[in-house]
Amino acid sequence: MKTRRKAFLTALAAGAGLVFGAHAASAQQSSPPSPLTKEQIAAIVASPDRSAADRTNDRRRKPEEMLFFIGIRPGITALDLSAAGGYTTELLARAIGPSGIVYGQSRPRDPSRPPTPPAAPEGNSHPTAASATPPAATPSPPPGAPRPSPDALADRDSALRKADIKAAPITAVVRPFEDPVPPELAPFELVTLMFNYHDLGFLGVDRAAMNRAVFQALKPGGFYVIADHSGRPGTGISESGTLHRVEEAFLRKEVEAAGFKLAAEGTFLRNPNDPRDKNTPDPPQPKDEFVLKFVKP
C-alpha cells in the first residue's frame, strides 16, 4: 500500500511539474519584448535608405533621444496623431518592425475651405545661427496646397516595402481629432502627437473629446507621448495660431483630465534661453520644447 501511494504521489508531482513548466513557458512566450536599446535605435536612425529631408529634420527633432524616451518596443500597435508627412510615423514603423502595425491619422479636409500654402517647419527651428539655412541639397516645399497626409503615408509605406525594410505596415486613417480611430483598430500600446497639440487651439478641436478617445483606445499601461513648443506661463493655448506654442502646464492639465497620469518628462529638447515670445527665437537658437509621456493606469 505504501509503495502504491508513493508511486501515485511521485506521478502527481511529476504531472504538476509538467503543468507548471507549461505555464511558465507560456508566460515567457507571452511576455512583451524589451524596449529597443540606444544602439538599436541609433542603427535605425542611421539607415542609409532614409530620405535626405528626414535626415535634415533629424537635426532639430533628435529622433534617437525621442524613440529611447518613448521606450519603443517591437511588435506593438501604435497611432501617430496628426501624422502630416509621416516623419514620425515612418520612424515608429521602422522601430516597431514587421510584427507590429502603425496608423497615421489626419483629419478630413474641409471642402468649403480653400487649400492653404504649406507652412514653414515648426520643429526646433534654427538650431544654431550657422545651421539656420538648410543645405542646398534640401528641396524647397512646393507651392500651393500641402500634400495630403494619406498620400504621403502611402508613399512611405510603399518605399519601405520596395526596399524590403523590416518595418511595420503604415496605414493612413482619415478621422476627426475628436474621434481619431475606429473602435475595431483598438487597443493600442502607443499614441504619439508630435508638435501639433498647439494647432488644435486655432483649429477649434474639442481637445477634451480627443484625449478621452485616446484614453479609451489605449491598453492599460499604454503610453500617450506629446511633444510641443513651450509657451510662457499663463498663456495657455492662446498663442497657438501666432507663436505656435502652448503652455506645458495647461496641456498637462487637459490630458490628465481624461484620466492619464504623467509617467516621464523629456528634457532633450529644452532650451531655457528661449524667451518664448516669438515663433522663431531671436537671435536664432533652438526653441524650448517639452516632451511628456502619459500612461493609462
C-alpha positions as CSV (number, residue, x, y, z in Angstrom):
1,M,0.0,0.0,0.0
2,K,2.8,2.4,0.9
3,T,4.6,1.6,-2.3
4,R,1.4,2.4,-4.4
5,R,0.8,5.6,-2.5
6,K,4.4,6.7,-3.0
7,A,4.2,5.9,-6.8
8,F,1.0,7.9,-7.0
9,L,2.4,11.0,-5.3
10,T,5.5,10.8,-7.5
11,A,3.4,10.7,-10.6
12,L,1.2,13.6,-9.3
13,A,4.3,15.7,-8.6
14,A,5.7,15.0,-12.0
15,G,2.4,15.9,-13.6
16,A,2.3,19.1,-11.6
17,G,5.8,19.9,-12.7
18,L,4.9,19.5,-16.3
19,V,1.8,21.7,-15.9
20,F,3.9,24.3,-14.1
21,G,6.6,24.1,-16.8
22,A,4.0,24.6,-19.5
23,H,2.5,27.6,-17.8
24,A,6.0,29.1,-17.2
25,A,6.8,28.6,-20.9
26,S,3.5,30.1,-22.0
27,A,4.1,33.1,-19.7
28,Q,7.6,33.5,-21.1
29,Q,6.4,33.4,-24.6
30,S,3.6,36.0,-24.0
31,S,5.8,38.5,-22.1
32,P,6.2,41.7,-24.1
33,P,9.6,42.3,-25.8
34,S,12.1,44.6,-24.2
35,P,12.3,48.2,-25.4
36,L,14.9,48.9,-28.1
37,T,18.4,49.8,-26.9
38,K,20.2,53.0,-27.7
39,E,22.4,51.1,-30.1
40,Q,19.4,49.5,-31.9
41,I,17.7,52.9,-32.2
42,A,20.9,54.6,-33.5
43,A,21.1,51.9,-36.2
44,I,17.5,52.6,-37.3
45,V,18.0,56.3,-37.5
46,A,21.3,55.9,-39.4
47,S,19.7,53.6,-42.0
48,P,21.1,54.8,-45.4
49,D,17.8,54.5,-47.2
50,R,16.1,57.2,-45.1
51,S,15.4,60.3,-47.1
52,A,17.5,63.5,-47.2
53,A,14.5,65.5,-46.0
54,D,14.1,63.3,-43.0
55,R,17.8,63.4,-42.2
56,T,17.6,67.2,-42.2
57,N,14.6,67.0,-39.9
58,D,16.7,64.8,-37.5
59,R,18.9,67.8,-36.6
60,R,16.0,69.5,-34.8
61,R,13.9,66.6,-33.8
62,K,16.5,64.3,-32.2
63,P,14.9,61.0,-33.1
64,E,17.3,58.8,-31.2
65,E,16.5,60.6,-27.9
66,M,12.8,60.6,-28.7
67,L,12.5,56.9,-29.5
68,F,14.5,56.0,-26.5
69,F,12.4,58.3,-24.3
70,I,9.2,56.6,-25.7
71,G,10.6,53.2,-24.8
72,I,9.6,51.9,-28.2
73,R,9.1,48.1,-28.4
74,P,8.9,45.8,-31.4
75,G,5.6,44.3,-32.3
76,I,3.3,46.9,-30.8
77,T,0.3,48.7,-32.4
78,A,0.8,52.5,-32.5
79,L,-1.1,55.5,-33.6
80,D,0.6,58.7,-34.8
81,L,-1.9,61.6,-34.4
82,S,-1.7,64.4,-36.9
83,A,0.8,62.4,-38.9
84,A,1.2,65.0,-41.7
85,G,4.0,64.0,-44.0
86,G,4.9,60.9,-41.9
87,Y,8.3,61.7,-40.5
88,T,7.5,60.3,-37.0
89,T,5.1,57.7,-38.5
90,E,8.0,56.1,-40.5
91,L,10.4,56.2,-37.6
92,L,7.8,54.3,-35.5
93,A,7.3,51.8,-38.2
94,R,11.0,51.1,-38.6
95,A,11.4,50.7,-34.8
96,I,8.3,48.6,-34.2
97,G,9.1,46.2,-37.0
98,P,7.0,43.9,-39.2
99,S,5.3,42.1,-36.3
100,G,3.5,45.4,-35.4
101,I,1.4,48.0,-37.1
102,V,1.4,51.8,-37.3
103,Y,-1.6,54.0,-38.1
104,G,-1.1,57.6,-39.2
105,Q,-4.1,59.9,-38.5
106,S,-5.1,63.0,-40.3
107,R,-8.4,64.9,-40.2
108,P,-10.7,65.1,-43.2
109,R,-10.3,68.0,-45.5
110,D,-13.0,70.7,-45.4
111,P,-14.1,71.1,-49.0
112,S,-15.5,74.6,-48.2
113,R,-12.1,75.9,-47.3
114,P,-9.6,76.8,-50.0
115,P,-6.2,75.0,-49.7
116,T,-3.6,76.9,-47.8
117,P,0.1,77.0,-48.7
118,P,2.5,74.8,-46.7
119,A,3.8,76.3,-43.5
120,A,7.4,76.6,-42.6
121,P,8.6,73.7,-40.4
122,E,7.6,74.3,-36.8
123,G,10.1,71.9,-35.2
124,N,13.2,73.0,-33.3
125,S,13.7,75.8,-35.9
126,H,17.2,77.3,-36.4
127,P,19.2,75.0,-34.1
128,T,22.1,77.4,-34.4
129,A,22.8,80.5,-36.4
130,A,25.2,78.6,-38.6
131,S,22.7,75.9,-39.4
132,A,19.7,78.2,-39.8
133,T,19.7,77.8,-43.6
134,P,19.0,74.2,-44.8
135,P,21.6,72.6,-47.0
136,A,21.3,73.4,-50.7
137,A,20.5,69.8,-51.5
138,T,17.3,70.0,-49.4
139,P,14.4,70.6,-51.8
140,S,12.1,73.6,-51.2
141,P,8.5,72.9,-50.4
142,P,6.3,73.0,-53.5
143,P,4.0,76.0,-54.0
144,G,0.2,75.5,-53.4
145,A,-1.5,73.2,-51.0
146,P,0.4,70.8,-48.8
147,R,0.4,67.2,-49.9
148,P,-2.5,65.2,-48.4
149,S,-1.2,63.1,-45.4
150,P,-2.7,59.8,-46.7
151,D,-0.8,60.1,-50.0
152,A,2.4,60.9,-48.2
153,L,2.0,57.9,-45.8
154,A,1.1,55.6,-48.7
155,D,4.3,56.6,-50.5
156,R,6.4,56.0,-47.3
157,D,4.9,52.6,-46.8
158,S,5.4,51.7,-50.5
159,A,9.0,52.8,-50.3
160,L,9.6,50.7,-47.3
161,R,8.1,47.6,-49.0
162,K,10.1,48.1,-52.2
163,A,13.4,48.5,-50.2
164,D,12.5,45.3,-48.3
165,I,12.9,47.2,-45.0
166,K,11.7,45.2,-42.0
167,A,9.2,47.8,-40.8
168,A,5.6,47.7,-39.6
169,P,3.0,48.5,-42.3
170,I,1.8,52.1,-42.3
171,T,-1.9,52.6,-42.7
172,A,-3.5,56.1,-43.1
173,V,-6.6,56.8,-41.1
174,V,-8.7,59.9,-42.0
175,R,-10.8,60.8,-39.0
176,P,-11.6,63.9,-37.0
177,F,-9.4,64.5,-34.0
178,E,-12.3,64.2,-31.6
179,D,-12.8,60.5,-32.8
180,P,-9.4,59.6,-34.3
181,V,-9.7,55.9,-34.8
182,P,-12.4,53.3,-35.5
183,P,-13.0,51.2,-32.4
184,E,-12.1,48.0,-34.3
185,L,-8.5,49.1,-34.6
186,A,-8.0,49.5,-30.8
187,P,-6.4,48.8,-28.5
188,F,-3.1,50.5,-28.9
189,E,0.1,50.3,-26.9
190,L,1.3,53.8,-28.0
191,V,-0.2,57.0,-29.3
192,T,2.0,60.0,-30.3
193,L,1.3,63.6,-31.1
194,M,4.3,65.5,-32.2
195,F,4.4,69.3,-32.2
196,N,0.8,69.7,-33.2
197,Y,-1.2,69.8,-30.0
198,H,-1.0,73.6,-30.1
199,D,-2.6,73.6,-33.6
200,L,-5.7,72.1,-32.1
201,G,-6.4,75.5,-30.4
202,F,-6.8,77.7,-33.5
203,L,-8.4,74.7,-35.4
204,G,-11.2,74.7,-32.9
205,V,-10.8,71.0,-32.0
206,D,-12.6,69.6,-28.9
207,R,-9.4,68.5,-27.2
208,A,-11.2,67.0,-24.2
209,A,-13.1,64.7,-26.5
210,M,-9.8,63.8,-28.3
211,N,-8.0,63.0,-25.1
212,R,-10.8,60.9,-23.9
213,A,-10.9,59.0,-27.2
214,V,-7.1,58.3,-26.9
215,F,-7.6,57.1,-23.4
216,Q,-10.3,54.7,-24.4
217,A,-8.2,53.4,-27.4
218,L,-5.1,52.6,-25.3
219,K,-4.5,49.4,-23.4
220,P,-4.0,49.8,-19.6
221,G,-0.3,50.6,-19.3
222,G,-0.2,52.2,-22.8
223,F,1.5,55.5,-23.4
224,Y,0.4,58.8,-24.8
225,V,3.5,60.8,-25.8
226,I,3.2,64.5,-26.7
227,A,5.9,66.9,-27.7
228,D,5.3,70.7,-28.4
229,H,6.8,74.2,-28.4
230,S,6.7,75.7,-25.0
231,G,4.7,78.8,-24.3
232,R,5.1,81.2,-21.4
233,P,3.3,80.7,-18.1
234,G,-0.3,81.9,-18.2
235,T,-0.7,81.8,-22.0
236,G,-2.5,78.5,-22.2
237,I,-3.2,77.7,-25.8
238,S,-4.0,81.3,-26.8
239,E,-0.8,81.7,-28.9
240,S,-1.5,78.6,-31.0
241,G,-2.1,80.5,-34.2
242,T,0.5,83.2,-33.8
243,L,3.6,81.9,-31.9
244,H,2.7,78.2,-32.5
245,R,3.2,77.5,-28.8
246,V,1.3,76.0,-25.9
247,E,1.8,76.3,-22.1
248,E,3.1,73.0,-20.8
249,A,1.2,73.1,-17.5
250,F,-2.0,73.9,-19.5
251,L,-1.5,70.9,-21.8
252,R,-0.7,68.6,-18.9
253,K,-3.9,69.6,-17.1
254,E,-6.0,68.9,-20.1
255,V,-4.5,65.5,-20.7
256,E,-4.7,64.4,-17.1
257,A,-8.4,65.4,-17.0
258,A,-9.0,62.5,-19.4
259,G,-7.6,60.0,-16.8
260,F,-3.9,59.9,-17.8
261,K,-1.0,60.0,-15.3
262,L,2.3,61.7,-16.1
263,A,4.9,59.0,-16.4
264,A,8.0,60.9,-17.5
265,E,9.3,64.3,-18.8
266,G,11.9,64.5,-21.6
267,T,14.4,67.3,-21.3
268,F,16.4,66.6,-24.5
269,L,14.7,69.4,-26.5
270,R,14.7,72.0,-23.7
271,N,16.3,75.4,-24.2
272,P,16.0,77.7,-21.1
273,N,17.5,80.6,-23.1
274,D,14.5,80.8,-25.4
275,P,12.4,83.8,-24.3
276,R,9.3,82.1,-25.8
277,D,7.9,85.4,-27.1
278,K,8.3,84.7,-30.8
279,N,7.6,81.8,-33.2
280,T,11.3,81.6,-34.1
281,P,13.6,82.7,-31.3
282,D,15.7,85.8,-31.9
283,P,18.6,85.5,-32.1
284,P,18.4,82.1,-33.9
285,Q,18.6,79.3,-31.4
286,P,16.7,76.1,-30.6
287,K,13.1,76.5,-29.5
288,D,12.3,75.5,-26.0
289,E,10.3,72.3,-26.4
290,F,8.8,69.8,-23.9
291,V,8.1,66.1,-24.3
292,L,5.6,64.4,-21.9
293,K,4.9,60.7,-21.6
294,F,1.5,59.9,-20.1
295,V,0.3,56.5,-19.1
296,K,-3.2,54.9,-18.9
297,P,-3.4,53.4,-15.4
